[in-house]
Amino acid sequence: MVSAPEVAANLATAERLIIEAAAEGAEVALLPEYFCLMGRRDTDKLDIKEAPGGPIQTYLAECARRHRITIIGGTVPMISAKAGRVLNTCTVFGPDGALIARYDKIHLFGFKRGDEKFDEAATILPGRTPVVCGLPTAAGPLLRTGLSICYDLRFPELYRQMSPVDLIVVPSAFTYTTGQAHWELLLRARAVENQCYVLAAAQGGTHTTGRRTWGHSMLVDPWGEIKAVLPEGEGVVCGIVDAARIAEVRSSLPALTHRVL
Amino acid sequence: MVSAPEVAANLATAERLIIEAAAEGAEVALLPEYFCLMGRRDTDKLDIKEAPGGPIQTYLAECARRHRITIIGGTVPMISAKAGRVLNTCTVFGPDGALIARYDKIHLFGFKRGDEKFDEAATILPGRTPVVCGLPTAAGPLLRTGLSICYDLRFPELYRQMSPVDLIVVPSAFTYTTGQAHWELLLRARAVENQCYVLAAAQGGTHTTGRRTWGHSMLVDPWGEIKAVLPEGEGVVCGIVDAARIAEVRSSLPALTHRVL
């Protein structure tokens, strides 16, 4: 997505893309971080903060139910105990519309170089707990899925705490600068070292606010191969999480059984 | 290097390359894993195992002293407490010939796919302790250096235990198959996530035994940029570990201060 400052427009775009994914046969859809709002100011997200079960989450739940698909709902600004700060929260809804899991972003982005300056900690309160959830699949077994958000990607220890998982998801809004330098590299590294699929949905394009994000939403397989990618713009990246491929990689190179530290 | 089964020839090659590096102004030289022996059989290394201070280590120490350079001596098969198995040990000697540090490889490579089969654990006893050492530099301050060996590269938790370091070294002998798939990716990821230089010396070429290694010895900077690389064959990869560059990266993106898990 290339989200705008208008929430209603973003929600409509999200549903349109989810319908497209469902039509391609997707059982799980991942939205990018801040899918519901890329604001003009950092503090814009405070204006739409909501409690658990709030309107954006309800929209996601209804979307999931309407289109019979599991939705990993990018992130929603969730009310926190601290005035002036929200949690950057990923909520997951099953095809029956029920909440499956919730993860609050742990690592908050800070970056300063030339004109570029970001300080998530000014408006976001960090979470503390890694979350792994089981997603329903038509094949039967739950898809063991580790939730993470954007800047979390730079911290391998988060993923080691979640391992073993079949799938890591990374809803994101990487900047153009850091994305160009590190996005693909870190997604592929997490897939290889944890021998699992990595699915990353990113904001990607020039937003109406002038900010530019890197995009390159992609699915990476457990050997580090990019199975599908969308460089920029709105769209759907579709692929298969293949349990046999995971088993094959872990059997030929049993690195996960070699962990000792 | 493209080491052979003959130890004396390998040592002579190592010294020739160290002289070349010293002539380019290098203060530290890193040799690849198994620089002293790429045997015909896995068990060949047992025949040349030595105690601390043994002949290969003495050769390295004298080399360091003769050419006034710090040598991170790839690996030497070190006598272990267990019959039939050695430690895969990296020894470090300062320009005065004194031993600075020693690291025993912790993670042992196992791989099986088609005709390719490797099982280091059959002949190697694993180490247990990460090692960080200070290397002397002409500029004054010690270069805080984390030691690791080849397959260790797949385990990010080892490097997180050593962090913060200025430099990670990875003497290696990656296979052609796994090297092509993951070598550059994992070296660059370790550099980016730990915001330090990564220097990796690898066996690279077709050995007289028929085995083929991936090579691509390289120096990577803390932003993940490859500063120098040698795809294959014998040779020297030379570059600068720049403290100002480390500081610049850590100041613009203070990720190491954001670790909480």
Contacts between the chains, C-beta under 8 A, distances in Angstrom:
chain1	res1	chain2	res2	distance
A	106	B	260	6.4
A	106	B	261	7.1
A	107	B	258	5.4
A	107	B	260	7.2
A	108	B	258	7.1
A	110	B	253	7.4
A	110	B	254	5.9
A	110	B	258	7.2
A	111	B	252	6.4
A	111	B	253	5.3
A	112	B	251	7.7
A	112	B	252	5.6
A	113	B	252	4.4
A	126	B	260	7.4
A	128	B	260	7.7
A	130	B	261	7.3
A	151	B	258	7.9
A	154	B	192	7.5
A	154	B	193	5.7
A	154	B	255	5.1
A	155	B	193	7.4
A	155	B	255	7.7
A	155	B	258	7.6
A	155	B	259	6.5
A	155	B	261	6.7
A	156	B	156	3.6
A	156	B	157	7.3
A	156	B	160	6.8
A	156	B	193	5.9
A	157	B	156	7.3
A	157	B	157	6.7
A	157	B	160	5.6
A	157	B	259	7.3
A	157	B	261	4.7
A	158	B	261	5.7
A	160	B	156	6.8
A	160	B	157	5.6
A	161	B	261	6.3
A	178	B	253	7.2
A	181	B	192	7.9
A	181	B	223	6.3
A	181	B	224	6.3
A	182	B	192	5.5
A	182	B	224	6.2
A	185	B	185	6.7
A	185	B	188	5.6
A	185	B	189	5.9
A	185	B	192	6.5
A	185	B	224	6.2
A	186	B	189	6.2
A	186	B	192	6.8
A	186	B	193	7.3
A	188	B	185	5.6
A	188	B	189	8.0
A	189	B	185	5.9
A	189	B	186	6.2
A	189	B	188	8.0
A	189	B	189	3.5
A	189	B	193	8.0
A	192	B	154	7.5
A	192	B	181	7.9
A	192	B	182	5.5
A	192	B	185	6.5
A	192	B	186	6.8
A	193	B	154	5.7
A	193	B	155	7.4
A	193	B	156	5.9
A	193	B	186	7.3
A	193	B	189	8.0
A	223	B	181	6.3
A	224	B	181	6.3
A	224	B	182	6.2
A	224	B	185	6.1
A	251	B	112	7.7
A	252	B	111	6.3
A	252	B	112	5.6
A	252	B	113	4.3
A	253	B	110	7.4
A	253	B	111	5.3
A	253	B	113	8.0
A	253	B	178	7.2
A	254	B	110	6.0
A	255	B	154	5.1
A	255	B	155	7.7
A	258	B	107	5.4
A	258	B	108	7.1
A	258	B	110	7.2
A	258	B	151	7.9
A	258	B	155	7.6
A	259	B	155	6.5
A	259	B	157	7.3
A	260	B	106	6.4
A	260	B	107	7.1
A	260	B	126	7.4
A	260	B	128	7.7
A	261	B	106	7.1
A	261	B	130	7.3
A	261	B	155	6.7
A	261	B	157	4.8
A	261	B	158	5.7
A	261	B	161	6.3
